[in-house]
Amino acid sequence: MVLFRRMLGDVLRDERMQRGMTLREVSAEARVSLGYISEIERGQKEASSELLASLCSALGVPLSSVLRSVSDAVATEERAVAEALGATPMPVPRVEPVASAA
Amino acid sequence: MVLFRRMLGDVLRDERMQRGMTLREVSAEARVSLGYISEIERGQKEASSELLASLCSALGVPLSSVLRSVSDAVATEERAVAEALGATPMPVPRVEPVASAA
């Protein structure tokens, strides 16, 4: 199962690294405890929407940009999972499974 | 403040409507209470990553696709907020504003 919080954590850490910011700096800027941010970056805790907005603001990156990156990362993982299963990507309801004639 | 859960709720409701599914059907398929899904669609509750994955699976839509739609909706709202404030959107370090030739 592809989990949002894990991919979000990866993206938030990448954004922080790209800016050369430490966990301490983001913590002070976002007024969120360092340990909590660290857990979010490691995908161990869910970030509330308010906290996510604060983190984006502290990093100076638009929320839309973070979500776009997470979407891209999730898409890559979905393809990898589908390929590993030798299956087509997750079915969309309009495509009904073919019923075998009885 | 643009909140992730509110935009996510809008997207999840749109996806459900597009498929002509009722809250009851999604509830049964995702094994999540109807009231909880309703609150998520109205942006009143945060969805855990596991719940979000279940809802996407019940709707038959990839998580990446839902997140892409949320990213687009958030970007639209960010532009609207920036215009309302008469300000430029939240700066992204790599994109410099174009300076007009004096």
N, CA and C atoms of all chains as a GROMACS GRO file, in nm:
protein
  612
    1MET      N    1   0.084  -0.121   0.000
    1MET     CA    2   0.000   0.000   0.000
    1MET      C    3   0.088   0.125   0.000
    2VAL      N    4   0.063   0.215  -0.095
    2VAL     CA    5   0.141   0.339  -0.102
    2VAL      C    6   0.081   0.438  -0.001
    3LEU      N    7   0.161   0.477   0.098
    3LEU     CA    8   0.110   0.565   0.203
    3LEU      C    9   0.150   0.711   0.181
    4PHE      N   10   0.049   0.795   0.186
    4PHE     CA   11   0.069   0.939   0.166
    4PHE      C   12   0.175   0.996   0.260
    5ARG      N   13   0.165   0.962   0.389
    5ARG     CA   14   0.256   1.028   0.486
    5ARG      C   15   0.402   0.992   0.461
    6ARG      N   16   0.426   0.871   0.405
    6ARG     CA   17   0.565   0.833   0.379
    6ARG      C   18   0.622   0.914   0.263
    7MET      N   19   0.542   0.929   0.156
    7MET     CA   20   0.588   1.005   0.041
    7MET      C   21   0.597   1.155   0.075
    8LEU      N   22   0.502   1.201   0.156
    8LEU     CA   23   0.505   1.342   0.199
    8LEU      C   24   0.632   1.369   0.280
    9GLY      N   25   0.665   1.276   0.369
    9GLY     CA   26   0.785   1.292   0.451
    9GLY      C   27   0.910   1.304   0.365
   10ASP      N   28   0.918   1.217   0.263
   10ASP     CA   29   1.035   1.221   0.173
   10ASP      C   30   1.044   1.357   0.103
   11VAL      N   31   0.930   1.405   0.055
   11VAL     CA   32   0.930   1.532  -0.019
   11VAL      C   33   0.967   1.648   0.073
   12LEU      N   34   0.911   1.649   0.194
   12LEU     CA   35   0.941   1.758   0.288
   12LEU      C   36   1.089   1.759   0.326
   13ARG      N   37   1.146   1.639   0.345
   13ARG     CA   38   1.288   1.633   0.378
   13ARG      C   39   1.372   1.682   0.260
   14ASP      N   40   1.335   1.639   0.138
   14ASP     CA   41   1.408   1.684   0.019
   14ASP      C   42   1.403   1.837   0.006
   15GLU      N   43   1.284   1.893   0.028
   15GLU     CA   44   1.270   2.039   0.016
   15GLU      C   45   1.358   2.111   0.119
   16ARG      N   46   1.361   2.055   0.242
   16ARG     CA   47   1.443   2.115   0.347
   16ARG      C   48   1.591   2.107   0.311
   17MET      N   49   1.632   1.989   0.262
   17MET     CA   50   1.773   1.970   0.225
   17MET      C   51   1.813   2.066   0.112
   18GLN      N   52   1.726   2.077   0.011
   18GLN     CA   53   1.755   2.165  -0.102
   18GLN      C   54   1.780   2.308  -0.056
   19ARG      N   55   1.711   2.347   0.052
   19ARG     CA   56   1.727   2.483   0.104
   19ARG      C   57   1.839   2.494   0.206
   20GLY      N   58   1.903   2.381   0.232
   20GLY     CA   59   2.012   2.380   0.330
   20GLY      C   60   1.966   2.416   0.469
   21MET      N   61   1.840   2.384   0.501
   21MET     CA   62   1.788   2.416   0.634
   21MET      C   63   1.801   2.295   0.726
   22THR      N   64   1.823   2.323   0.854
   22THR     CA   65   1.828   2.216   0.952
   22THR      C   66   1.688   2.193   1.010
   23LEU      N   67   1.670   2.077   1.073
   23LEU     CA   68   1.543   2.050   1.141
   23LEU      C   69   1.517   2.160   1.244
   24ARG      N   70   1.622   2.204   1.310
   24ARG     CA   71   1.610   2.307   1.415
   24ARG      C   72   1.555   2.437   1.356
   25GLU      N   73   1.606   2.474   1.238
   25GLU     CA   74   1.561   2.598   1.175
   25GLU      C   75   1.414   2.590   1.135
   26VAL      N   76   1.376   2.476   1.074
   26VAL     CA   77   1.236   2.460   1.034
   26VAL      C   78   1.146   2.458   1.157
   27SER      N   79   1.194   2.392   1.262
   27SER     CA   80   1.120   2.384   1.387
   27SER      C   81   1.092   2.524   1.443
   28ALA      N   82   1.195   2.607   1.446
   28ALA     CA   83   1.180   2.742   1.500
   28ALA      C   84   1.087   2.825   1.412
   29GLU      N   85   1.104   2.813   1.282
   29GLU     CA   86   1.026   2.892   1.186
   29GLU      C   87   0.879   2.850   1.188
   30ALA      N   88   0.854   2.719   1.194
   30ALA     CA   89   0.717   2.669   1.188
   30ALA      C   90   0.653   2.660   1.326
   31ARG      N   91   0.735   2.681   1.430
   31ARG     CA   92   0.686   2.668   1.569
   31ARG      C   93   0.624   2.530   1.595
   32VAL      N   94   0.696   2.430   1.547
   32VAL     CA   95   0.657   2.291   1.568
   32VAL      C   96   0.779   2.221   1.628
   33SER      N   97   0.756   2.127   1.720
   33SER     CA   98   0.871   2.064   1.785
   33SER      C   99   0.957   1.989   1.685
   34LEU      N  100   1.087   1.993   1.709
   34LEU     CA  101   1.184   1.930   1.621
   34LEU      C  102   1.154   1.780   1.608
   35GLY      N  103   1.123   1.716   1.720
   35GLY     CA  104   1.096   1.571   1.715
   35GLY      C  105   0.976   1.538   1.629
   36TYR      N  106   0.877   1.622   1.636
   36TYR     CA  107   0.755   1.598   1.558
   36TYR      C  108   0.784   1.611   1.408
   37ILE      N  109   0.859   1.716   1.370
   37ILE     CA  110   0.895   1.734   1.229
   37ILE      C  111   0.977   1.615   1.181
   38SER      N  112   1.068   1.570   1.266
   38SER     CA  113   1.151   1.456   1.231
   38SER      C  114   1.064   1.332   1.205
   39GLU      N  115   0.965   1.311   1.289
   39GLU     CA  116   0.876   1.196   1.270
   39GLU      C  117   0.795   1.208   1.142
   40ILE      N  118   0.754   1.330   1.111
   40ILE     CA  119   0.679   1.352   0.986
   40ILE      C  120   0.769   1.323   0.866
   41GLU      N  121   0.893   1.372   0.871
   41GLU     CA  122   0.985   1.347   0.760
   41GLU      C  123   1.012   1.198   0.740
   42ARG      N  124   1.008   1.123   0.851
   42ARG     CA  125   1.031   0.979   0.840
   42ARG      C  126   0.902   0.901   0.812
   43GLY      N  127   0.792   0.975   0.792
   43GLY     CA  128   0.665   0.910   0.757
   43GLY      C  129   0.603   0.834   0.873
   44GLN      N  130   0.642   0.871   0.994
   44GLN     CA  131   0.590   0.798   1.111
   44GLN      C  132   0.468   0.865   1.172
   45LYS      N  133   0.449   0.993   1.144
   45LYS     CA  134   0.334   1.066   1.197
   45LYS      C  135   0.260   1.135   1.082
   46GLU      N  136   0.128   1.142   1.096
   46GLU     CA  137   0.048   1.218   1.001
   46GLU      C  138   0.062   1.367   1.036
   47ALA      N  139   0.072   1.451   0.937
   47ALA     CA  140   0.075   1.596   0.962
   47ALA      C  141  -0.067   1.649   0.944
   48SER      N  142  -0.116   1.724   1.040
   48SER     CA  143  -0.247   1.787   1.021
   48SER      C  144  -0.233   1.890   0.908
   49SER      N  145  -0.346   1.931   0.853
   49SER     CA  146  -0.343   2.027   0.743
   49SER      C  147  -0.282   2.161   0.787
   50GLU      N  148  -0.311   2.200   0.912
   50GLU     CA  149  -0.253   2.325   0.963
   50GLU      C  150  -0.101   2.313   0.976
   51LEU      N  151  -0.056   2.199   1.025
   51LEU     CA  152   0.088   2.177   1.042
   51LEU      C  153   0.157   2.171   0.905
   52LEU      N  154   0.092   2.105   0.810
   52LEU     CA  155   0.149   2.097   0.675
   52LEU      C  156   0.164   2.238   0.616
   53ALA      N  157   0.063   2.321   0.637
   53ALA     CA  158   0.070   2.459   0.586
   53ALA      C  159   0.184   2.535   0.653
   54SER      N  160   0.201   2.513   0.784
   54SER     CA  161   0.310   2.581   0.857
   54SER      C  162   0.447   2.536   0.807
   55LEU      N  163   0.459   2.407   0.782
   55LEU     CA  164   0.588   2.355   0.734
   55LEU      C  165   0.620   2.411   0.596
   56CYS      N  166   0.519   2.416   0.508
   56CYS     CA  167   0.542   2.470   0.374
   56CYS      C  168   0.583   2.616   0.383
   57SER      N  169   0.515   2.689   0.471
   57SER     CA  170   0.547   2.830   0.489
   57SER      C  171   0.690   2.846   0.542
   58ALA      N  172   0.728   2.763   0.638
   58ALA     CA  173   0.863   2.770   0.695
   58ALA      C  174   0.969   2.739   0.590
   59LEU      N  175   0.935   2.648   0.498
   59LEU     CA  176   1.030   2.609   0.392
   59LEU      C  177   1.024   2.708   0.276
   60GLY      N  178   0.920   2.791   0.273
   60GLY     CA  179   0.904   2.886   0.162
   60GLY      C  180   0.867   2.818   0.033
   61VAL      N  181   0.792   2.709   0.042
   61VAL     CA  182   0.749   2.636  -0.078
   61VAL      C  183   0.596   2.628  -0.077
   62PRO      N  184   0.531   2.655  -0.192
   62PRO     CA  185   0.385   2.648  -0.193
   62PRO      C  186   0.336   2.504  -0.166
   63LEU      N  187   0.226   2.494  -0.094
   63LEU     CA  188   0.166   2.362  -0.066
   63LEU      C  189   0.139   2.288  -0.197
   64SER      N  190   0.094   2.361  -0.298
   64SER     CA  191   0.062   2.296  -0.427
   64SER      C  192   0.184   2.228  -0.486
   65SER      N  193   0.299   2.290  -0.468
   65SER     CA  194   0.424   2.236  -0.522
   65SER      C  195   0.463   2.108  -0.448
   66VAL      N  196   0.447   2.110  -0.316
   66VAL     CA  197   0.476   1.991  -0.236
   66VAL      C  198   0.384   1.876  -0.278
   67LEU      N  199   0.256   1.907  -0.293
   67LEU     CA  200   0.160   1.803  -0.329
   67LEU      C  201   0.185   1.748  -0.469
   68ARG      N  202   0.231   1.836  -0.559
   68ARG     CA  203   0.265   1.790  -0.694
   68ARG      C  204   0.381   1.691  -0.688
   69SER      N  205   0.480   1.723  -0.607
   69SER     CA  206   0.595   1.633  -0.592
   69SER      C  207   0.553   1.500  -0.531
   70VAL      N  208   0.463   1.507  -0.432
   70VAL     CA  209   0.416   1.384  -0.368
   70VAL      C  210   0.338   1.301  -0.470
   71SER      N  211   0.254   1.368  -0.548
   71SER     CA  212   0.177   1.297  -0.652
   71SER      C  213   0.270   1.225  -0.748
   72ASP      N  214   0.376   1.294  -0.791
   72ASP     CA  215   0.472   1.233  -0.885
   72ASP      C  216   0.540   1.111  -0.822
   73ALA      N  217   0.579   1.126  -0.696
   73ALA     CA  218   0.647   1.016  -0.627
   73ALA      C  219   0.552   0.897  -0.609
   74VAL      N  220   0.427   0.926  -0.576
   74VAL     CA  221   0.328   0.820  -0.558
   74VAL      C  222   0.303   0.749  -0.692
   75ALA      N  223   0.297   0.826  -0.800
   75ALA     CA  224   0.273   0.768  -0.933
   75ALA      C  225   0.386   0.671  -0.969
   76THR      N  226   0.509   0.712  -0.938
   76THR     CA  227   0.625   0.626  -0.965
   76THR      C  228   0.614   0.496  -0.886
   77GLU      N  229   0.574   0.508  -0.760
   77GLU     CA  230   0.561   0.389  -0.674
   77GLU      C  231   0.446   0.301  -0.723
   78GLU      N  232   0.337   0.362  -0.765
   78GLU     CA  233   0.222   0.285  -0.815
   78GLU      C  234   0.262   0.203  -0.938
   79ARG      N  235   0.341   0.266  -1.026
   79ARG     CA  236   0.387   0.193  -1.146
   79ARG      C  237   0.477   0.077  -1.107
   80ALA      N  238   0.565   0.102  -1.010
   80ALA     CA  239   0.658  -0.004  -0.966
   80ALA      C  240   0.581  -0.121  -0.906
   81VAL      N  241   0.479  -0.089  -0.826
   81VAL     CA  242   0.398  -0.194  -0.763
   81VAL      C  243   0.325  -0.273  -0.871
   82ALA      N  244   0.268  -0.200  -0.969
   82ALA     CA  245   0.192  -0.266  -1.076
   82ALA      C  246   0.283  -0.358  -1.157
   83GLU      N  247   0.405  -0.309  -1.184
   83GLU     CA  248   0.499  -0.390  -1.262
   83GLU      C  249   0.544  -0.513  -1.182
   84ALA      N  250   0.564  -0.493  -1.053
   84ALA     CA  251   0.608  -0.604  -0.969
   84ALA      C  252   0.501  -0.713  -0.964
   85LEU      N  253   0.377  -0.670  -0.970
   85LEU     CA  254   0.266  -0.765  -0.965
   85LEU      C  255   0.236  -0.821  -1.104
   86GLY      N  256   0.302  -0.761  -1.205
   86GLY     CA  257   0.273  -0.803  -1.343
   86GLY      C  258   0.130  -0.771  -1.380
   87ALA      N  259   0.075  -0.672  -1.312
   87ALA     CA  260  -0.066  -0.637  -1.334
   87ALA      C  261  -0.079  -0.498  -1.395
   88THR      N  262  -0.198  -0.467  -1.443
   88THR     CA  263  -0.228  -0.333  -1.490
   88THR      C  264  -0.249  -0.247  -1.366
   89PRO      N  265  -0.235  -0.115  -1.378
   89PRO     CA  266  -0.258  -0.028  -1.262
   89PRO      C  267  -0.399  -0.046  -1.208
   90MET      N  268  -0.418   0.008  -1.087
   90MET     CA  269  -0.546  -0.006  -1.018
   90MET      C  270  -0.664   0.019  -1.112
   91PRO      N  271  -0.762  -0.076  -1.119
   91PRO     CA  272  -0.872  -0.062  -1.212
   91PRO      C  273  -0.964   0.056  -1.178
   92VAL      N  274  -1.020   0.115  -1.280
   92VAL     CA  275  -1.115   0.224  -1.265
   92VAL      C  276  -1.253   0.160  -1.286
   93PRO      N  277  -1.354   0.195  -1.203
   93PRO     CA  278  -1.484   0.128  -1.205
   93PRO      C  279  -1.549   0.112  -1.342
   94ARG      N  280  -1.522   0.210  -1.432
   94ARG     CA  281  -1.588   0.201  -1.562
   94ARG      C  282  -1.547   0.074  -1.638
   95VAL      N  283  -1.428   0.024  -1.602
   95VAL     CA  284  -1.381  -0.098  -1.668
   95VAL      C  285  -1.424  -0.218  -1.585
   96GLU      N  286  -1.525  -0.287  -1.629
   96GLU     CA  287  -1.577  -0.402  -1.557
   96GLU      C  288  -1.493  -0.525  -1.586
   97PRO      N  289  -1.469  -0.610  -1.485
   97PRO     CA  290  -1.397  -0.734  -1.514
   97PRO      C  291  -1.479  -0.818  -1.613
   98VAL      N  292  -1.411  -0.883  -1.702
   98VAL     CA  293  -1.481  -0.964  -1.802
   98VAL      C  294  -1.534  -1.091  -1.736
   99ALA      N  295  -1.665  -1.108  -1.744
   99ALA     CA  296  -1.726  -1.228  -1.685
   99ALA      C  297  -1.713  -1.344  -1.784
  100SER      N  298  -1.665  -1.455  -1.733
  100SER     CA  299  -1.652  -1.570  -1.823
  100SER      C  300  -1.791  -1.628  -1.848
  101ALA      N  301  -1.817  -1.668  -1.972
  101ALA     CA  302  -1.948  -1.725  -2.007
  101ALA      C  303  -1.964  -1.858  -1.934
  102ALA      N  304  -2.076  -1.874  -1.864
  102ALA     CA  305  -2.099  -1.997  -1.787
  102ALA      C  306  -2.149  -2.109  -1.877
  103MET      N  307  -0.549   3.068   0.492
  103MET     CA  308  -0.462   2.950   0.484
  103MET      C  309  -0.531   2.840   0.402
  104VAL      N  310  -0.462   2.791   0.300
  104VAL     CA  311  -0.518   2.684   0.217
  104VAL      C  312  -0.497   2.550   0.288
  105LEU      N  313  -0.608   2.485   0.324
  105LEU     CA  314  -0.597   2.361   0.400
  105LEU      C  315  -0.611   2.238   0.312
  106PHE      N  316  -0.515   2.148   0.327
  106PHE     CA  317  -0.513   2.024   0.249
  106PHE      C  318  -0.643   1.946   0.263
  107ARG      N  319  -0.693   1.928   0.386
  107ARG     CA  320  -0.809   1.841   0.404
  107ARG      C  321  -0.935   1.894   0.335
  108ARG      N  322  -0.943   2.029   0.323
  108ARG     CA  323  -1.061   2.086   0.259
  108ARG      C  324  -1.057   2.058   0.108
  109MET      N  325  -0.940   2.077   0.047
  109MET     CA  326  -0.928   2.052  -0.096
  109MET      C  327  -0.937   1.902  -0.126
  110LEU      N  328  -0.880   1.821  -0.037
  110LEU     CA  329  -0.889   1.676  -0.053
  110LEU      C  330  -1.035   1.631  -0.048
  111GLY      N  331  -1.110   1.687   0.046
  111GLY     CA  332  -1.252   1.652   0.057
  111GLY      C  333  -1.328   1.684  -0.071
  112ASP      N  334  -1.300   1.801  -0.127
  112ASP     CA  335  -1.366   1.841  -0.252
  112ASP      C  336  -1.335   1.742  -0.364
  113VAL      N  337  -1.208   1.705  -0.374
  113VAL     CA  338  -1.166   1.613  -0.481
  113VAL      C  339  -1.228   1.475  -0.463
  114LEU      N  340  -1.229   1.426  -0.339
  114LEU     CA  341  -1.286   1.293  -0.313
  114LEU      C  342  -1.436   1.292  -0.344
  115ARG      N  343  -1.505   1.400  -0.309
  115ARG     CA  344  -1.648   1.406  -0.339
  115ARG      C  345  -1.670   1.410  -0.490
  116ASP      N  346  -1.590   1.491  -0.560
  116ASP     CA  347  -1.601   1.498  -0.707
  116ASP      C  348  -1.579   1.362  -0.770
  117GLU      N  349  -1.476   1.291  -0.723
  117GLU     CA  350  -1.446   1.159  -0.780
  117GLU      C  351  -1.563   1.063  -0.757
  118ARG      N  352  -1.621   1.070  -0.637
  118ARG     CA  353  -1.734   0.982  -0.605
  118ARG      C  354  -1.854   1.015  -0.694
  119MET      N  355  -1.881   1.145  -0.710
  119MET     CA  356  -1.994   1.189  -0.792
  119MET      C  357  -1.976   1.145  -0.938
  120GLN      N  358  -1.852   1.164  -0.988
  120GLN     CA  359  -1.824   1.126  -1.127
  120GLN      C  360  -1.853   0.978  -1.152
  121ARG      N  361  -1.836   0.897  -1.047
  121ARG     CA  362  -1.859   0.753  -1.062
  121ARG      C  363  -2.002   0.715  -1.026
  122GLY      N  364  -2.082   0.817  -0.989
  122GLY     CA  365  -2.221   0.790  -0.955
  122GLY      C  366  -2.235   0.702  -0.832
  123MET      N  367  -2.137   0.711  -0.743
  123MET     CA  368  -2.142   0.628  -0.622
  123MET      C  369  -2.204   0.708  -0.507
  124THR      N  370  -2.275   0.637  -0.419
  124THR     CA  371  -2.329   0.701  -0.300
  124THR      C  372  -2.228   0.689  -0.186
  125LEU      N  373  -2.248   0.771  -0.083
  125LEU     CA  374  -2.163   0.761   0.036
  125LEU      C  375  -2.173   0.620   0.093
  126ARG      N  376  -2.294   0.564   0.087
  126ARG     CA  377  -2.318   0.430   0.141
  126ARG      C  378  -2.233   0.325   0.067
  127GLU      N  379  -2.227   0.338  -0.064
  127GLU     CA  380  -2.148   0.243  -0.144
  127GLU      C  381  -1.998   0.253  -0.112
  128VAL      N  382  -1.949   0.377  -0.104
  128VAL     CA  383  -1.807   0.396  -0.073
  128VAL      C  384  -1.778   0.344   0.068
  129SER      N  385  -1.870   0.372   0.158
  129SER     CA  386  -1.856   0.327   0.296
  129SER      C  387  -1.844   0.175   0.304
  130ALA      N  388  -1.931   0.105   0.232
  130ALA     CA  389  -1.930  -0.041   0.234
  130ALA      C  390  -1.801  -0.094   0.170
  131GLU      N  391  -1.762  -0.033   0.059
  131GLU     CA  392  -1.644  -0.078  -0.016
  131GLU      C  393  -1.515  -0.052   0.062
  132ALA      N  394  -1.508   0.065   0.125
  132ALA     CA  395  -1.384   0.102   0.197
  132ALA      C  396  -1.385   0.054   0.342
  133ARG      N  397  -1.502   0.005   0.387
  133ARG     CA  398  -1.516  -0.038   0.527
  133ARG      C  399  -1.483   0.074   0.624
  134VAL      N  400  -1.537   0.190   0.591
  134VAL     CA  401  -1.522   0.308   0.676
  134VAL      C  402  -1.663   0.361   0.701
  135SER      N  403  -1.690   0.412   0.820
  135SER     CA  404  -1.826   0.458   0.849
  135SER      C  405  -1.867   0.572   0.756
  136LEU      N  406  -1.995   0.570   0.722
  136LEU     CA  407  -2.050   0.670   0.630
  136LEU      C  408  -2.030   0.810   0.686
  137GLY      N  409  -2.055   0.826   0.815
  137GLY     CA  410  -2.041   0.957   0.876
  137GLY      C  411  -1.899   1.012   0.867
  138TYR      N  412  -1.803   0.923   0.883
  138TYR     CA  413  -1.662   0.964   0.878
  138TYR      C  414  -1.626   1.009   0.736
  139ILE      N  415  -1.670   0.932   0.636
  139ILE     CA  416  -1.641   0.970   0.497
  139ILE      C  417  -1.705   1.104   0.465
  140SER      N  418  -1.826   1.122   0.515
  140SER     CA  419  -1.896   1.248   0.492
  140SER      C  420  -1.818   1.365   0.552
  141GLU      N  421  -1.765   1.345   0.672
  141GLU     CA  422  -1.686   1.452   0.736
  141GLU      C  423  -1.558   1.480   0.657
  142ILE      N  424  -1.498   1.374   0.605
  142ILE     CA  425  -1.376   1.393   0.525
  142ILE      C  426  -1.409   1.472   0.398
  143GLU      N  427  -1.519   1.436   0.334
  143GLU     CA  428  -1.557   1.508   0.210
  143GLU      C  429  -1.586   1.655   0.238
  144ARG      N  430  -1.634   1.684   0.359
  144ARG     CA  431  -1.662   1.823   0.393
  144ARG      C  432  -1.540   1.894   0.453
  145GLY      N  433  -1.427   1.825   0.454
  145GLY     CA  434  -1.303   1.886   0.502
  145GLY      C  435  -1.301   1.908   0.652
  146GLN      N  436  -1.384   1.832   0.725
  146GLN     CA  437  -1.393   1.853   0.869
  146GLN      C  438  -1.302   1.758   0.947
  147LYS      N  439  -1.262   1.650   0.883
  147LYS     CA  440  -1.173   1.554   0.949
  147LYS      C  441  -1.053   1.526   0.860
  148GLU      N  442  -0.940   1.501   0.924
  148GLU     CA  443  -0.822   1.459   0.849
  148GLU      C  444  -0.836   1.310   0.820
  149ALA      N  445  -0.797   1.268   0.702
  149ALA     CA  446  -0.798   1.126   0.670
  149ALA      C  447  -0.657   1.071   0.693
  150SER      N  448  -0.646   0.961   0.767
  150SER     CA  449  -0.514   0.899   0.783
  150SER      C  450  -0.471   0.846   0.646
  151SER      N  451  -0.342   0.819   0.634
  151SER     CA  452  -0.291   0.769   0.505
  151SER      C  453  -0.354   0.636   0.468
  152GLU      N  454  -0.377   0.551   0.568
  152GLU     CA  455  -0.440   0.421   0.541
  152GLU      C  456  -0.584   0.440   0.492
  153LEU      N  457  -0.656   0.532   0.556
  153LEU     CA  458  -0.794   0.559   0.517
  153LEU      C  459  -0.799   0.619   0.377
  154LEU      N  460  -0.707   0.710   0.349
  154LEU     CA  461  -0.702   0.771   0.216
  154LEU      C  462  -0.679   0.664   0.110
  155ALA      N  463  -0.590   0.571   0.139
  155ALA     CA  464  -0.564   0.462   0.045
  155ALA      C  465  -0.690   0.377   0.024
  156SER      N  466  -0.761   0.350   0.133
  156SER     CA  467  -0.885   0.270   0.124
  156SER      C  468  -0.991   0.342   0.041
  157LEU      N  469  -1.003   0.472   0.062
  157LEU     CA  470  -1.104   0.549  -0.013
  157LEU      C  471  -1.070   0.550  -0.161
  158CYS      N  472  -0.943   0.568  -0.194
  158CYS     CA  473  -0.901   0.569  -0.335
  158CYS      C  474  -0.930   0.432  -0.398
  159SER      N  475  -0.900   0.328  -0.323
  159SER     CA  476  -0.925   0.193  -0.372
  159SER      C  477  -1.074   0.171  -0.394
  160ALA      N  478  -1.157   0.216  -0.299
  160ALA     CA  479  -1.302   0.200  -0.311
  160ALA      C  480  -1.356   0.278  -0.431
  161LEU      N  481  -1.294   0.392  -0.459
  161LEU     CA  482  -1.338   0.474  -0.573
  161LEU      C  483  -1.275   0.424  -0.704
  162GLY      N  484  -1.174   0.340  -0.692
  162GLY     CA  485  -1.106   0.291  -0.812
  162GLY      C  486  -1.024   0.399  -0.880
  163VAL      N  487  -0.969   0.490  -0.800
  163VAL     CA  488  -0.886   0.597  -0.856
  163VAL      C  489  -0.749   0.591  -0.789
  164PRO      N  490  -0.641   0.602  -0.867
  164PRO     CA  491  -0.508   0.598  -0.806
  164PRO      C  492  -0.487   0.716  -0.711
  165LEU      N  493  -0.419   0.691  -0.600
  165LEU     CA  494  -0.387   0.799  -0.505
  165LEU      C  495  -0.313   0.913  -0.575
  166SER      N  496  -0.224   0.878  -0.667
  166SER     CA  497  -0.147   0.982  -0.737
  166SER      C  498  -0.239   1.077  -0.813
  167SER      N  499  -0.346   1.022  -0.868
  167SER     CA  500  -0.441   1.102  -0.944
  167SER      C  501  -0.518   1.198  -0.853
  168VAL      N  502  -0.558   1.147  -0.737
  168VAL     CA  503  -0.628   1.230  -0.638
  168VAL      C  504  -0.536   1.344  -0.593
  169LEU      N  505  -0.410   1.311  -0.564
  169LEU     CA  506  -0.317   1.413  -0.516
  169LEU      C  507  -0.286   1.516  -0.623
  170ARG      N  508  -0.282   1.471  -0.748
  170ARG     CA  509  -0.260   1.565  -0.858
  170ARG      C  510  -0.376   1.665  -0.865
  171SER      N  511  -0.497   1.614  -0.852
  171SER     CA  512  -0.615   1.702  -0.855
  171SER      C  513  -0.614   1.800  -0.737
  172VAL      N  514  -0.573   1.749  -0.620
  172VAL     CA  515  -0.567   1.836  -0.502
  172VAL      C  516  -0.461   1.944  -0.524
  173SER      N  517  -0.346   1.903  -0.579
  173SER     CA  518  -0.239   1.999  -0.607
  173SER      C  519  -0.289   2.110  -0.700
  174ASP      N  520  -0.362   2.071  -0.805
  174ASP     CA  521  -0.414   2.169  -0.900
  174ASP      C  522  -0.513   2.265  -0.832
  175ALA      N  523  -0.601   2.208  -0.748
  175ALA     CA  524  -0.700   2.291  -0.678
  175ALA      C  525  -0.632   2.387  -0.581
  176VAL      N  526  -0.529   2.336  -0.512
  176VAL     CA  527  -0.456   2.420  -0.417
  176VAL      C  528  -0.384   2.533  -0.492
  177ALA      N  529  -0.326   2.500  -0.607
  177ALA     CA  530  -0.255   2.602  -0.687
  177ALA      C  531  -0.351   2.713  -0.729
  178THR      N  532  -0.472   2.674  -0.769
  178THR     CA  533  -0.573   2.773  -0.809
  178THR      C  534  -0.606   2.864  -0.690
  179GLU      N  535  -0.622   2.802  -0.573
  179GLU     CA  536  -0.656   2.881  -0.454
  179GLU      C  537  -0.540   2.971  -0.413
  180GLU      N  538  -0.418   2.920  -0.426
  180GLU     CA  539  -0.300   3.002  -0.391
  180GLU      C  540  -0.293   3.125  -0.481
  181ARG      N  541  -0.324   3.106  -0.610
  181ARG     CA  542  -0.322   3.221  -0.701
  181ARG      C  543  -0.429   3.321  -0.663
  182ALA      N  544  -0.549   3.269  -0.628
  182ALA     CA  545  -0.660   3.357  -0.591
  182ALA      C  546  -0.626   3.438  -0.466
  183VAL      N  547  -0.564   3.371  -0.368
  183VAL     CA  548  -0.526   3.438  -0.244
  183VAL      C  549  -0.422   3.546  -0.274
  184ALA      N  550  -0.324   3.510  -0.358
  184ALA     CA  551  -0.217   3.605  -0.392
  184ALA      C  552  -0.274   3.727  -0.463
  185GLU      N  553  -0.370   3.702  -0.555
  185GLU     CA  554  -0.430   3.814  -0.628
  185GLU      C  555  -0.514   3.901  -0.535
  186ALA      N  556  -0.585   3.835  -0.443
  186ALA     CA  557  -0.669   3.911  -0.349
  186ALA      C  558  -0.582   4.001  -0.262
  187LEU      N  559  -0.463   3.955  -0.232
  187LEU     CA  560  -0.371   4.032  -0.148
  187LEU      C  561  -0.291   4.132  -0.230
  188GLY      N  562  -0.305   4.122  -0.364
  188GLY     CA  563  -0.228   4.210  -0.450
  188GLY      C  564  -0.081   4.179  -0.443
  189ALA      N  565  -0.052   4.056  -0.405
  189ALA     CA  566   0.088   4.017  -0.387
  189ALA      C  567   0.126   3.910  -0.489
  190THR      N  568   0.255   3.886  -0.502
  190THR     CA  569   0.301   3.776  -0.585
  190THR      C  570   0.282   3.649  -0.504
  191PRO      N  571   0.267   3.533  -0.570
  191PRO     CA  572   0.253   3.408  -0.496
  191PRO      C  573   0.376   3.383  -0.410
  192MET      N  574   0.357   3.297  -0.310
  192MET     CA  575   0.467   3.261  -0.222
  192MET      C  576   0.592   3.230  -0.304
  193PRO      N  577   0.703   3.299  -0.278
  193PRO     CA  578   0.821   3.282  -0.363
  193PRO      C  579   0.880   3.141  -0.358
  194VAL      N  580   0.919   3.096  -0.476
  194VAL     CA  581   0.994   2.971  -0.485
  194VAL      C  582   1.134   3.013  -0.526
  195PRO      N  583   1.234   2.973  -0.450
  195PRO     CA  584   1.370   3.022  -0.472
  195PRO      C  585   1.417   3.017  -0.616
  196ARG      N  586   1.384   2.906  -0.686
  196ARG     CA  587   1.440   2.891  -0.821
  196ARG      C  588   1.379   2.988  -0.922
  197VAL      N  589   1.254   3.027  -0.901
  197VAL     CA  590   1.186   3.112  -0.999
  197VAL      C  591   1.196   3.259  -0.955
  198GLU      N  592   1.278   3.335  -1.025
  198GLU     CA  593   1.294   3.477  -0.991
  198GLU      C  594   1.188   3.558  -1.066
  199PRO      N  595   1.133   3.661  -1.003
  199PRO     CA  596   1.040   3.747  -1.077
  199PRO      C  597   1.114   3.818  -1.190
  200VAL      N  598   1.043   3.835  -1.302
  200VAL     CA  599   1.106   3.900  -1.418
  200VAL      C  600   1.114   4.050  -1.390
  201ALA      N  601   1.234   4.101  -1.399
  201ALA     CA  602   1.252   4.244  -1.375
  201ALA      C  603   1.227   4.318  -1.506
  202SER      N  604   1.144   4.423  -1.502
  202SER     CA  605   1.120   4.500  -1.624
  202SER      C  606   1.241   4.590  -1.647
  203ALA      N  607   1.274   4.607  -1.778
  203ALA     CA  608   1.389   4.690  -1.812
  203ALA      C  609   1.356   4.835  -1.778
  204ALA      N  610   1.440   4.899  -1.702
  204ALA     CA  611   1.411   5.038  -1.659
  204ALA      C  612   1.446   5.137  -1.770
   0.00000   0.00000   0.00000
